[in-house]
Amino acid sequence: MSCGVPDRIATVVAAVCAVALAVVVVVLGVENPPTPRPVSTDSLGPDAGEPVADYLARAAVTLDEAEVDGADPDPRWGLVTFDDEVTATDADALTGDARISQVWFRVPIDRVQTPIVPVGVAGTESVARASGLAATQLHGTTGEWDRQARVDAVSASRLTQDCACVVAVTVRAPLTELAALSDVAGVRSVEALPADAVFGRFAVRPLLPEQTEAVTPGPDDGEVPER
């Protein structure tokens, strides 16, 4: 025969401990809240399926503040796209004093979808070498039989020859300077981000030269050349 008292005491103690633990957890959570992840809504370039005319107009609006006296002189991030593919050296010349931080390559092949390759750079000398760096990125994917591998192989080969394959550059410059770039012959569009945008926390989607009506993929039924 058991009186049951010790069992009841153990139950009560366990319940009290559970309540105390819950209180501690809540207190710690209040005093040490989790660090919120930054929310990124900034982006440069057109949205998928967006009419090109709409994007060009939207990009132009981001430069409007440059027309106001006393426009913010601080540099900001922007995307410069070109009428046609250009060499890295030509892209550097077209953007003047704006500091290029990324060069966006895409080898043009008729009716063949080729990859867009971004290369981070840190100065004029790096821009000149960017084409070779883009080729290096593609060399790791090359193969012999797969179509995409053959596309990558021919793209890498042409990039090593410093082809006219730059479709856009990400730059940093004052808004007035970005606005001036939009009037440069050969520059198709310039889009600026707000002054508080942080590099690495915004997406970039270059507008391609052949996209004239809407931002949609082109055909991919053409023959892949040997080189």
C-alpha positions as CSV (number, residue, x, y, z in Angstrom):
1,M,0.0,0.0,0.0
2,S,1.4,3.5,-1.0
3,C,0.3,6.8,0.4
4,G,1.0,8.5,-2.9
5,V,2.2,11.7,-1.2
6,P,5.8,11.6,-2.7
7,D,4.3,11.1,-6.2
8,R,2.0,14.1,-5.8
9,I,4.9,16.2,-4.5
10,A,7.1,15.2,-7.5
11,T,4.3,16.1,-9.9
12,V,3.8,19.5,-8.3
13,V,7.6,20.2,-8.4
14,A,7.8,19.2,-12.0
15,A,4.9,21.5,-12.9
16,V,6.5,24.4,-11.1
17,C,9.8,23.8,-12.9
18,A,8.1,23.7,-16.3
19,V,6.4,27.0,-15.6
20,A,9.6,28.6,-14.4
21,L,11.5,27.4,-17.5
22,A,8.8,28.8,-19.8
23,V,9.1,32.2,-18.0
24,V,12.9,32.2,-18.5
25,V,12.5,31.4,-22.2
26,V,10.0,34.2,-22.7
27,V,12.2,36.7,-20.8
28,L,15.3,35.8,-22.8
29,G,13.3,36.2,-26.0
30,V,12.2,39.6,-25.0
31,E,15.6,40.8,-24.0
32,N,17.4,39.2,-26.9
33,P,15.1,39.4,-29.9
34,P,16.3,37.7,-33.1
35,T,18.1,40.1,-35.5
36,P,15.7,40.8,-38.4
37,R,17.0,40.0,-41.9
38,P,17.2,43.0,-44.2
39,V,14.4,43.1,-46.7
40,S,15.6,43.9,-50.2
41,T,13.1,45.4,-52.6
42,D,15.5,47.4,-54.8
43,S,16.3,46.1,-58.3
44,L,17.9,47.4,-61.5
45,G,16.6,46.4,-64.9
46,P,13.3,45.4,-66.4
47,D,10.9,42.8,-65.0
48,A,10.3,39.6,-66.9
49,G,7.6,40.2,-69.5
50,E,7.7,44.0,-69.1
51,P,7.2,46.0,-72.3
52,V,10.5,47.6,-73.2
53,A,9.0,51.0,-73.7
54,D,7.6,50.9,-70.1
55,Y,11.0,50.0,-68.7
56,L,12.7,52.7,-70.6
57,A,10.2,55.3,-69.3
58,R,10.5,53.9,-65.8
59,A,14.3,54.1,-65.9
60,A,14.2,57.7,-67.1
61,V,12.0,58.7,-64.2
62,T,14.7,57.6,-61.7
63,L,16.9,60.4,-63.1
64,D,14.4,63.2,-62.8
65,E,15.8,64.5,-59.6
66,A,19.0,65.4,-61.4
67,E,17.1,68.3,-63.1
68,V,16.4,69.9,-59.7
69,D,18.7,72.5,-58.4
70,G,20.7,71.2,-55.4
71,A,20.3,67.6,-56.5
72,D,21.9,65.1,-54.1
73,P,25.6,65.1,-54.9
74,D,26.3,61.8,-53.3
75,P,27.0,58.8,-55.6
76,R,24.4,56.1,-56.1
77,W,24.1,52.8,-57.9
78,G,22.9,52.7,-61.5
79,L,22.6,50.3,-64.5
80,V,23.8,51.4,-67.9
81,T,22.6,49.4,-70.9
82,F,23.8,49.8,-74.5
83,D,22.2,49.9,-77.9
84,D,24.4,47.0,-79.1
85,E,27.0,44.7,-77.5
86,V,30.3,46.5,-77.0
87,T,33.8,45.5,-75.8
88,A,34.7,46.0,-72.2
89,T,37.1,48.8,-73.2
90,D,34.3,50.5,-75.1
91,A,31.9,50.1,-72.1
92,D,34.5,51.8,-69.9
93,A,34.9,54.7,-72.4
94,L,31.1,55.1,-72.8
95,T,30.5,55.5,-69.0
96,G,33.1,58.2,-68.6
97,D,34.0,59.0,-65.0
98,A,31.3,56.7,-63.5
99,R,32.9,53.9,-61.5
100,I,32.1,50.5,-62.9
101,S,31.6,47.8,-60.3
102,Q,30.1,45.0,-62.6
103,V,30.4,44.2,-66.2
104,W,27.6,42.1,-67.7
105,F,28.6,39.9,-70.6
106,R,26.4,37.9,-73.0
107,V,27.9,36.5,-76.3
108,P,25.4,37.1,-79.2
109,I,24.7,34.1,-81.3
110,D,21.8,34.1,-83.7
111,R,18.8,32.2,-82.4
112,V,20.9,30.6,-79.6
113,Q,20.3,31.4,-75.9
114,T,23.7,32.2,-74.3
115,P,24.4,32.8,-70.6
116,I,24.6,36.3,-69.0
117,V,27.8,36.5,-67.0
118,P,28.5,39.2,-64.5
119,V,32.0,40.1,-63.5
120,G,32.9,42.3,-60.6
121,V,35.7,44.8,-61.3
122,A,37.6,47.4,-59.3
123,G,39.0,49.9,-61.7
124,T,39.9,50.5,-65.4
125,E,42.5,47.8,-65.5
126,S,40.0,45.3,-64.1
127,V,37.5,46.3,-66.7
128,A,40.0,45.6,-69.4
129,R,40.5,42.1,-68.0
130,A,36.9,41.4,-67.3
131,S,36.2,39.5,-70.6
132,G,38.9,36.9,-69.8
133,L,37.5,36.5,-66.3
134,A,34.0,35.9,-67.8
135,A,35.5,33.2,-70.0
136,T,37.0,31.6,-66.9
137,Q,33.6,31.4,-65.3
138,L,32.2,29.5,-68.3
139,H,35.2,27.1,-68.7
140,G,34.0,25.1,-65.6
141,T,30.8,24.2,-67.4
142,T,32.1,23.1,-70.7
143,G,31.6,19.6,-72.0
144,E,31.5,17.8,-75.4
145,W,28.0,16.6,-76.1
146,D,25.5,18.6,-74.1
147,R,24.0,21.6,-76.0
148,Q,24.4,24.0,-73.1
149,A,28.0,22.8,-72.6
150,R,28.7,23.6,-76.3
151,V,27.0,27.0,-75.9
152,D,29.2,27.7,-72.9
153,A,32.3,26.5,-74.8
154,V,31.8,28.8,-77.7
155,S,30.9,31.7,-75.4
156,A,34.1,31.2,-73.4
157,S,36.2,31.0,-76.6
158,R,34.8,34.3,-77.9
159,L,35.2,36.0,-74.5
160,T,38.9,35.1,-74.5
161,Q,39.2,37.1,-77.7
162,D,37.7,40.2,-76.0
163,C,34.6,40.1,-78.2
164,A,31.9,42.8,-78.3
165,C,29.8,41.0,-75.7
166,V,29.1,43.6,-73.0
167,V,25.4,44.3,-72.7
168,A,25.4,46.5,-69.5
169,V,27.5,47.7,-66.6
170,T,26.6,48.5,-63.0
171,V,28.1,51.8,-62.0
172,R,28.3,54.2,-59.1
173,A,28.2,58.0,-59.7
174,P,26.3,61.1,-58.6
175,L,22.8,61.3,-60.1
176,T,23.6,64.3,-62.3
177,E,26.4,62.2,-63.8
178,L,24.1,59.2,-64.4
179,A,21.6,61.5,-66.1
180,A,24.3,62.8,-68.4
181,L,25.2,59.3,-69.4
182,S,21.7,58.8,-70.7
183,D,22.5,61.3,-73.5
184,V,25.7,59.5,-74.6
185,A,25.5,58.0,-78.1
186,G,25.5,54.2,-77.8
187,V,23.9,54.2,-74.3
188,R,20.4,52.9,-74.5
189,S,19.2,53.4,-70.9
190,V,20.3,54.5,-67.5
191,E,18.4,53.6,-64.3
192,A,19.4,54.9,-60.9
193,L,18.6,53.4,-57.4
194,P,17.7,55.5,-54.4
195,A,20.7,57.0,-52.6
196,D,20.4,54.6,-49.6
197,A,20.6,51.4,-51.7
198,V,23.3,49.0,-50.6
199,F,25.4,47.0,-53.0
200,G,24.7,43.3,-52.8
201,R,21.2,43.9,-51.6
202,F,19.6,44.7,-55.0
203,A,19.0,42.5,-58.0
204,V,20.2,43.3,-61.5
205,R,18.6,42.2,-64.8
206,P,20.2,43.8,-67.8
207,L,18.0,44.8,-70.8
208,L,19.4,42.9,-73.8
209,P,20.0,44.7,-77.2
210,E,17.6,42.4,-79.1
211,Q,14.8,43.0,-76.6
212,T,12.8,45.7,-78.4
213,E,9.2,44.9,-77.7
214,A,9.0,43.0,-74.4
215,V,11.5,41.4,-72.0
216,T,11.1,37.8,-73.1
217,P,13.6,35.1,-74.0
218,G,14.5,34.9,-77.7
219,P,14.4,31.7,-79.8
220,D,16.8,28.9,-79.0
221,D,16.6,26.7,-82.1
222,G,19.7,27.8,-83.9
223,E,22.9,25.8,-84.6
224,V,25.6,26.2,-82.1
225,P,28.8,27.1,-83.9
226,E,32.1,25.4,-83.3
227,R,33.8,28.5,-82.0
